[in-house]
């Protein structure tokens, strides 16, 4: 199985990007992982929130293959502990999915079209984090999940 993380907009904080890159490199020991950044939409000042979500949604959906399974990182999604998340990853791997795509939306969330095509939603927290920090937190949790599955000493209970 391949895992892809799609995110809107580049990370402009180098120290966060360095950490994201570190965890992505660690993840490569377990699974094929890609972080793909969809560029910010130009002239968003001229768009309503709804128009911005729809434009971002169109860009997101162009990146989803017909056999991909798409999971949205969404505040209204299901919450997991790290151990539960690792079990969910194992379940996805056992199901024969070729590519599992996690998506971090733009500042206003996702369009209705993206919600309709998604196969699930995950919430990282009830708190709100910057989109840049969510990338780091999520990539770290993916790494943690794989170390849990391998019984490696990274995660402590």
DOBA-346811 format. One line per 5 residues: number of its first residue (from 1); for each residue x, y, z of N, C-alpha, C. Coordinates in nm, 4 decimals. Example, Ala and Ser with C-alpha at 12.3 -4.5 7.8 and 13.67 -1.06 7.14 Angstrom:
1) 1.3190,-0.5690,0.7800,1.2300,-0.4500,0.7800,1.3200,-0.3300,0.7800 | 1.2850,-0.2250,0.7080,1.3670,-0.1060,0.7140,1.2900,0.0030,0.7870 .
This chain:
1) 0.0844,-0.1182,0.0000,0.0000,0.0000,0.0000,0.0888,0.1243,0.0000 | 0.0440,0.2257,-0.0710,0.1081,0.3565,-0.0695,0.0215,0.4503,0.0138 | 0.0865,0.5440,0.0797,0.0137,0.6483,0.1529,0.0562,0.7823,0.0970 | -0.0446,0.8642,0.0686,-0.0178,0.9996,0.0193,-0.0893,1.0972,0.1110 | -0.0215,1.2061,0.1437,-0.0823,1.3161,0.2167,-0.0912,1.4338,0.1211 .
6) -0.2140,1.4789,0.0948,-0.2381,1.5966,0.0110,-0.2650,1.7153,0.1020 | -0.2054,1.8276,0.0721,-0.2265,1.9478,0.1532,-0.2332,2.0695,0.0630 | -0.3176,2.1633,0.1026,-0.3313,2.2891,0.0286,-0.2281,2.3890,0.0812 | -0.1495,2.4469,-0.0067,-0.0565,2.5534,0.0316,0.0744,2.5024,0.0878 | 0.1815,2.5730,0.0543,0.3138,2.5298,0.1001,0.3381,2.5706,0.2450 .
11) 0.4315,2.5011,0.3075,0.4729,2.5342,0.4428,0.5809,2.6406,0.4332 | 0.5544,2.7582,0.4909,0.6520,2.8667,0.4808,0.7408,2.8768,0.6051 | 0.7258,2.7824,0.6963,0.8103,2.7817,0.8166,0.9117,2.6680,0.8023 | 1.0355,2.7057,0.7776,1.1392,2.6072,0.7470,1.1602,2.5051,0.8576 | 1.1510,2.5479,0.9846,1.1749,2.4534,1.0936,1.0667,2.3454,1.0969 .
16) 0.9417,2.3800,1.0654,0.8360,2.2792,1.0570,0.8601,2.1870,0.9377 | 0.8991,2.2433,0.8248,0.9241,2.1618,0.7058,1.0382,2.0640,0.7299 | 1.1402,2.1062,0.8034,1.2517,2.0171,0.8361,1.2029,1.8967,0.9169 | 1.1158,1.9215,1.0146,1.0608,1.8123,1.0953,0.9702,1.7217,1.0114 | 0.8875,1.7802,0.9272,0.8005,1.7010,0.8386,0.8860,1.6102,0.7507 .
21) 0.9914,1.6669,0.6931,1.0819,1.5891,0.6073,1.1476,1.4757,0.6845 | 1.1848,1.5017,0.8105,1.2470,1.3990,0.8937,1.1519,1.2811,0.9143 | 1.0276,1.3095,0.9516,0.9321,1.2003,0.9729,0.8955,1.1306,0.8424 | 0.8884,1.2048,0.7330,0.8605,1.1421,0.6032,0.9732,1.0451,0.5664 | 1.0965,1.0847,0.5949,1.2108,0.9967,0.5666,1.2041,0.8716,0.6544 .
26) 1.1705,0.8894,0.7821,1.1568,0.7738,0.8716,1.0472,0.6794,0.8230 | 0.9376,0.7375,0.7747,0.8247,0.6580,0.7258,0.8644,0.5712,0.6067 | 0.9605,0.6179,0.5271,0.9994,0.5450,0.4066,1.0563,0.4066,0.4394 | 1.0939,0.3822,0.5645,1.1423,0.2498,0.6050,1.0279,0.1500,0.6164 | 0.9043,0.1993,0.6225,0.7882,0.1135,0.6450,0.6960,0.1038,0.5243 .
31) 0.6853,0.2137,0.4498,0.5831,0.2220,0.3460,0.6223,0.3302,0.2460 | 0.5675,0.3215,0.1252,0.5893,0.4299,0.0287,0.4987,0.5457,0.0692 | 0.5602,0.6609,0.0963,0.4863,0.7770,0.1439,0.5216,0.8984,0.0587 | 0.4181,0.9736,0.0199,0.4377,1.0985,-0.0537,0.3573,1.2089,0.0121 | 0.4182,1.3247,0.0224,0.3474,1.4459,0.0633,0.3384,1.5330,-0.0605 .
36) 0.2156,1.5591,-0.1038,0.1954,1.6409,-0.2228,0.1244,1.7693,-0.1818 | 0.1847,1.8804,-0.2197,0.1289,2.0108,-0.1864,0.0587,2.0683,-0.3094 | -0.0667,2.1057,-0.2900,-0.1438,2.1726,-0.3945,-0.1240,2.3226,-0.3724 | -0.0756,2.3943,-0.4730,-0.0478,2.5380,-0.4531,-0.1727,2.6157,-0.4104 | -0.1494,2.7203,-0.3303,-0.2584,2.8088,-0.2907,-0.3255,2.8665,-0.4144 .
41) -0.4551,2.8893,-0.4037,-0.5303,2.9510,-0.5133,-0.4959,3.0987,-0.5186 | -0.4798,3.1480,-0.6396,-0.4482,3.2903,-0.6584,-0.5739,3.3751,-0.6413 | -0.5555,3.4983,-0.6001,-0.6637,3.5978,-0.5872,-0.7799,3.5515,-0.4991 | -0.7476,3.4882,-0.3854,-0.8555,3.4420,-0.2973,-0.9349,3.5586,-0.2373 | -0.8763,3.6765,-0.2356,-0.9475,3.7933,-0.1812,-1.0758,3.8209,-0.2597 .
46) -1.0761,3.7813,-0.3866,-1.1921,3.8043,-0.4726,-1.2951,3.6913,-0.4660 | -1.2677,3.5894,-0.3838,-1.3561,3.4732,-0.3769,-1.4269,3.4664,-0.2420 | -1.5484,3.4147,-0.2421,-1.6170,3.3871,-0.1160,-1.5561,3.2600,-0.0560 | -1.5853,3.2321,0.0708,-1.5372,3.1083,0.1334,-1.5827,2.9878,0.0521 | -1.7076,2.9882,0.0110,-1.7636,2.8764,-0.0652,-1.6918,2.8586,-0.1989 .
51) -1.6656,2.9689,-0.2680,-1.5942,2.9606,-0.3965,-1.4525,2.9070,-0.3765 | -1.3880,2.9512,-0.2680,-1.2525,2.9034,-0.2403,-1.2547,2.7527,-0.2123 | -1.3504,2.7063,-0.1308,-1.3614,2.5628,-0.1020,-1.3857,2.4834,-0.2302 | -1.4701,2.5362,-0.3175,-1.4998,2.4644,-0.4413,-1.3790,2.4563,-0.5337 | -1.3041,2.5663,-0.5464,-1.1837,2.5647,-0.6302,-1.0789,2.4684,-0.5728 .
56) -1.0592,2.4745,-0.4407,-0.9649,2.3817,-0.3771,-1.0126,2.2376,-0.3948 | -1.1434,2.2174,-0.3808,-1.2000,2.0834,-0.3970,-1.1744,2.0262,-0.5351 | -1.1891,2.1099,-0.6376,-1.1618,2.0647,-0.7740,-1.0164,2.0203,-0.7877 | -0.9252,2.0973,-0.7291,-0.7827,2.0620,-0.7353,-0.7548,1.9324,-0.6596 | -0.8169,1.9169,-0.5432,-0.7990,1.7941,-0.4642,-0.8453,1.6735,-0.5448 .
61) -0.9644,1.6836,-0.6017,-1.0223,1.5682,-0.6709,-0.9438,1.5282,-0.7956 | -0.8701,1.6223,-0.8555,-0.7860,1.5848,-0.9702,-0.6683,1.4973,-0.9274 | -0.6367,1.4987,-0.7988,-0.5221,1.4224,-0.7470,-0.5625,1.2839,-0.6953 | -0.6918,1.2521,-0.6994,-0.7414,1.1262,-0.6452,-0.7674,1.0287,-0.7599 | -0.6998,0.9143,-0.7560,-0.7203,0.8120,-0.8582,-0.8485,0.7343,-0.8326 .
66) -0.8974,0.6651,-0.9349,-1.0249,0.5936,-0.9226,-1.0189,0.4806,-0.8198 | -0.9009,0.4232,-0.7977,-0.8904,0.3143,-0.6995,-0.8371,0.3618,-0.5640 | -0.8084,0.4912,-0.5511,-0.7578,0.5450,-0.4240,-0.8691,0.5498,-0.3206 | -0.8320,0.5353,-0.1958,-0.9260,0.5582,-0.0876,-0.8874,0.6907,-0.0218 | -0.9837,0.7829,-0.0114,-0.9568,0.9179,0.0393,-1.0158,0.9349,0.1780 .
71) -0.9302,0.9761,0.2704,-0.9697,1.0044,0.4084,-0.9379,1.1509,0.4360 | -1.0378,1.2247,0.4827,-1.0200,1.3670,0.5107,-0.9781,1.3885,0.6546 | -0.8842,1.4795,0.6758,-0.8510,1.5232,0.8114,-0.9459,1.6386,0.8396 | -1.0434,1.6124,0.9258,-1.1572,1.7013,0.9424,-1.1947,1.7076,1.0895 | -1.2268,1.8268,1.1362,-1.2590,1.8444,1.2782,-1.3785,1.7604,1.3232 .
76) -1.4652,1.7214,1.2304,-1.5817,1.6395,1.2650,-1.5595,1.4911,1.2387 | -1.4349,1.4534,1.2176,-1.4031,1.3139,1.1900,-1.3935,1.2312,1.3170 | -1.3653,1.1046,1.2974,-1.3501,1.0100,1.4080,-1.2152,1.0309,1.4762 | -1.2169,1.0268,1.6085,-1.0929,1.0409,1.6858,-1.0365,0.9030,1.7183 | -0.9056,0.8934,1.7142,-0.8361,0.7694,1.7462,-0.7255,0.7976,1.8469 .
81) -0.6970,0.7009,1.9326,-0.5701,0.7048,2.0061,-0.4636,0.6598,1.9067 | -0.3376,0.6738,1.9418,-0.2306,0.6312,1.8511,-0.2379,0.4810,1.8246 | -0.2691,0.4024,1.9269,-0.2795,0.2571,1.9106,-0.3990,0.2223,1.8214 | -0.5112,0.2901,1.8420,-0.6291,0.2671,1.7571,-0.6006,0.3057,1.6124 | -0.5279,0.4158,1.5934,-0.4935,0.4591,1.4583,-0.4037,0.3559,1.3902 .
86) -0.3085,0.2994,1.4648,-0.2207,0.1974,1.4060,-0.3028,0.0750,1.3643 | -0.4022,0.0388,1.4445,-0.4893,-0.0737,1.4089,-0.5702,-0.0414,1.2831 | -0.6139,0.0824,1.2700,-0.6874,0.1264,1.1505,-0.5973,0.1193,1.0268 | -0.4709,0.1595,1.0411,-0.3758,0.1482,0.9304,-0.3587,0.0022,0.8890 | -0.3475,-0.0863,0.9879,-0.3323,-0.2293,0.9584,-0.4541,-0.2818,0.8834 .
91) -0.5725,-0.2394,0.9270,-0.6961,-0.2814,0.8614,-0.6974,-0.2360,0.7148 | -0.6538,-0.1118,0.6914,-0.6493,-0.0591,0.5548,-0.5496,-0.1389,0.4705 | -0.4343,-0.1715,0.5272,-0.3340,-0.2478,0.4531,-0.3864,-0.3876,0.4207 | -0.4563,-0.4491,0.5157,-0.5098,-0.5837,0.4954,-0.6212,-0.5865,0.3911 | -0.6868,-0.4732,0.3689,-0.8016,-0.4698,0.2778,-0.7607,-0.4629,0.1306 .
96) -0.6322,-0.4471,0.1045,-0.5849,-0.4483,-0.0337,-0.5917,-0.3141,-0.1050 | -0.6090,-0.2060,-0.0308,-0.6101,-0.0731,-0.0916,-0.4721,-0.0472,-0.1508 | -0.4695,0.0024,-0.2742,-0.3414,0.0318,-0.3376,-0.2841,0.1636,-0.2843 | -0.3668,0.2689,-0.2844,-0.3206,0.3993,-0.2362,-0.4231,0.4576,-0.1406 | -0.3765,0.4914,-0.0226,-0.4577,0.5561,0.0798,-0.4156,0.7025,0.0826 .
101) -0.5118,0.7910,0.0569,-0.4827,0.9337,0.0464,-0.5497,1.0068,0.1618 | -0.4696,1.0730,0.2433,-0.5208,1.1597,0.3495,-0.5130,1.3028,0.2983 | -0.6153,1.3832,0.3294,-0.6219,1.5178,0.2745,-0.6402,1.6211,0.3849 | -0.5541,1.7232,0.3813,-0.5676,1.8414,0.4675,-0.6216,1.9516,0.3778 | -0.7391,2.0005,0.4087,-0.8037,2.1012,0.3252,-0.7474,2.2401,0.3482 .
106) -0.8120,2.3358,0.2847,-0.7740,2.4754,0.3004,-0.8303,2.5332,0.4290 | -0.8200,2.6641,0.4459,-0.8599,2.7280,0.5723,-1.0090,2.7153,0.6050 | -1.0929,2.6899,0.5043,-1.2370,2.6795,0.5292,-1.2885,2.5372,0.5194 | -1.1977,2.4416,0.5081,-1.2408,2.3024,0.5019,-1.2573,2.2548,0.3586 | -1.3529,2.1635,0.3398,-1.3692,2.0947,0.2124,-1.5004,2.1316,0.1450 .
111) -1.5015,2.1188,0.0135,-1.6247,2.1389,-0.0634,-1.7148,2.0166,-0.0457 | -1.8395,2.0326,-0.0793,-1.9347,1.9219,-0.0708,-1.8927,1.8074,-0.1629 | -1.8381,1.8394,-0.2796,-1.7939,1.7357,-0.3737,-1.6843,1.6481,-0.3125 | -1.5933,1.7090,-0.2367,-1.4865,1.6319,-0.1716,-1.5465,1.5439,-0.0626 | -1.6364,1.5995,0.0181,-1.7016,1.5187,0.1224,-1.7726,1.3985,0.0611 .
116) -1.8381,1.4172,-0.0526,-1.9141,1.3094,-0.1149,-1.8243,1.1970,-0.1647 | -1.7028,1.2298,-0.2058,-1.6129,1.1263,-0.2578,-1.5254,1.0625,-0.1509 | -1.5219,1.1211,-0.0329,-1.4358,1.0687,0.0742,-1.4921,0.9381,0.1305 | -1.4022,0.8497,0.1709,-1.4422,0.7239,0.2338,-1.4339,0.7308,0.3864 | -1.3956,0.8464,0.4389,-1.3882,0.8597,0.5835,-1.3314,0.9942,0.6231 .
121) -1.3453,1.0230,0.7533,-1.2918,1.1472,0.8102,-1.2245,1.1125,0.9432 | -1.1106,1.1742,0.9654,-1.0365,1.1574,1.0908,-1.0137,1.2946,1.1524 | -1.0328,1.3032,1.2827,-1.0010,1.4252,1.3566,-0.8756,1.3998,1.4382 | -0.7797,1.4900,1.4292,-0.6587,1.4771,1.5103,-0.6800,1.5298,1.6510 | -0.7757,1.6219,1.6672,-0.8002,1.6836,1.7976,-0.9256,1.7683,1.7879 .
126) -0.9831,1.7985,1.9022,-1.0937,1.8943,1.9052,-1.0402,2.0376,1.8957 | -0.9105,2.0523,1.9189,-0.8475,2.1835,1.9079,-0.8213,2.2165,1.7614 | -0.7992,2.3431,1.7333,-0.7647,2.3872,1.5985,-0.6146,2.4144,1.5926 | -0.5504,2.3618,1.4881,-0.4076,2.3840,1.4663,-0.3887,2.4483,1.3292 | -0.2750,2.5130,1.3109,-0.2439,2.5662,1.1775,-0.2287,2.4479,1.0817 .
131) -0.2570,2.4733,0.9551,-0.2454,2.3669,0.8559,-0.1029,2.3142,0.8465 | -0.0067,2.4022,0.8722,0.1329,2.3603,0.8677,0.1653,2.2649,0.9818 | 0.1117,2.2933,1.0993,0.1372,2.2052,1.2135,0.0641,2.0720,1.1979 | -0.0544,2.0749,1.1387,-0.1296,1.9510,1.1173,-0.0481,1.8542,1.0325 | 0.0214,1.9054,0.9327,0.1064,1.8182,0.8501,0.2079,1.7450,0.9359 .
136) 0.2764,1.8211,1.0211,0.3768,1.7605,1.1085,0.3130,1.6585,1.2018 | 0.2046,1.6977,1.2689,0.1395,1.6068,1.3636,0.0947,1.4784,1.2941 | 0.0388,1.4923,1.1745,-0.0133,1.3741,1.1064,0.0994,1.2824,1.0594 | 0.2043,1.3382,1.0022,0.3154,1.2541,0.9560,0.3808,1.1843,1.0748 | 0.3908,1.2539,1.1867,0.4458,1.1902,1.3077,0.3546,1.0762,1.3525 .
141) 0.2237,1.0956,1.3481,0.1308,0.9901,1.3895,0.1352,0.8701,1.2950 | 0.1542,0.8946,1.1664,0.1741,0.7830,1.0736,0.2983,0.7037,1.1122 | 0.4073,0.7756,1.1363,0.5309,0.7085,1.1773,0.5093,0.6305,1.3071 | 0.4466,0.6940,1.4033,0.4183,0.6290,1.5315,0.3334,0.5035,1.5096 | 0.2337,0.5145,1.4229,0.1481,0.3994,1.3955,0.2265,0.2798,1.3434 .
146) 0.3205,0.3041,1.2539,0.3995,0.1935,1.1997,0.4966,0.1368,1.3033 | 0.5490,0.2219,1.3912,0.6369,0.1678,1.4964,0.5553,0.0833,1.5941 | 0.4303,0.1214,1.6191,0.3425,0.0411,1.7059,0.3170,-0.0946,1.6404 | 0.2865,-0.0941,1.5114,0.2589,-0.2200,1.4412,0.3794,-0.3136,1.4423 | 0.4991,-0.2561,1.4453,0.6214,-0.3373,1.4456,0.6749,-0.3633,1.5868 .
151) 0.6005,-0.3199,1.6871,0.6442,-0.3345,1.8273,0.7808,-0.2723,1.8523 | 0.8065,-0.1597,1.7884,0.9323,-0.0890,1.8090,0.9175,0.0072,1.9270 | 1.0267,0.0454,1.9893,1.0196,0.1173,2.1185,0.9873,0.2670,2.1105 | 0.9401,0.3176,1.9994,0.9116,0.4616,1.9870,0.7924,0.5042,2.0742 | 0.6864,0.4246,2.0721,0.5626,0.4584,2.1446,0.5640,0.3939,2.2817 .
156) 0.5278,0.4716,2.3846,0.5230,0.4185,2.5218,0.3788,0.4228,2.5718 | 0.3379,0.3157,2.6357,0.2010,0.3104,2.6919,0.2058,0.3343,2.8407 .
